[in-house]
Amino acid sequence: MDCKNCKSQLPTNVSYCSLCGNKVITKRLTIKRVIKDFNSQFFDYDNKIFKTFIHLFTKPEVVINSFIDGSRKTYVNVISYLALTLTLMGFQFLILQKFFPETIEATSSTPTALGAEFDTKMAEIGTYFFDYYGLITILFIPITAIATYVVFINKRHNYAEHIVINMYTTAQYTIIMFFFGTVFMLTGTGAQIGYLTATIFMYLYLGYSLKRIYKLSILGAIWRTIASQILYMMFVGVIFTVLLILGIIAYKLVN
């Protein structure tokens, strides 16, 4: 018998290939088997996705430190988990744009006291946020990692490991934002309220995760979370200021 994946020779009584780890399947594909495989992939408690999701709530330090310490079998790889959550949000934004366009408009066009032209530009930026949410999230994770790294500079994790911490927490927050947005959208409350609720949850979850990872007191977790978010906003402000100046310079040179 040959392995269907790597074509190596296999004994007749094995369940997995010893070379590539591929599962040995000898029975023909049926609808029943497809449903069974789907359930085992997404709904079984022992499933990695379900386990990762639950344990990132109950013991986030175990999930995160397992990946950092080199254990990659128990939980979903941090890159795969983040990609999955961003795919969910991309699907939700697609539904919003197609069936609930008023939600996109309400979320991205909040009136200000700076004039109609400024409000129009901000609405355009808000629309770009929905269109490129995944890319924006990925680009901003290294910035959030710098903020947490600075706040926890005296702790054991290096900058790369802080990227992993922020990738897992961002992914978990994104799933919650997906669920909140969906519930509020289906109940007619408005997805923007769901996203606002999820944003509040994001800060609570980040503080909770940092408390568990670094064994902090409640007060210690609160001030470090606030400090990291203030640093993050400062870094983002500096980056946007630099980009704005460069944009103005480039516009003057071209014109």
Buried (B, 14 or more C-beta within 10 A) or exposed (E): EEBBEEEEEBEEEEEEBEEEEBEBEEEEEEEEEEEEEEEEEEEEEEBBBBBBBEBBEEEBBBBBBBBBEEEEEEBBEBEBBBBBBBEBBBEBBEBBBEEBEEBBEBBBBEEEEEEEEEBEEBBEEBBEBBBBBBEEBBEBBBBBBBBBBBBBEEBEBEEEBBBBBBBBBBBBBBBBBBBBBBEBBEEEEBBBBBBBBBEEBBBEBBBBBBBBBBEBEEEBBBEBBEBBBEBBEEBBEEEEEEEEEEEEEEEEEEE
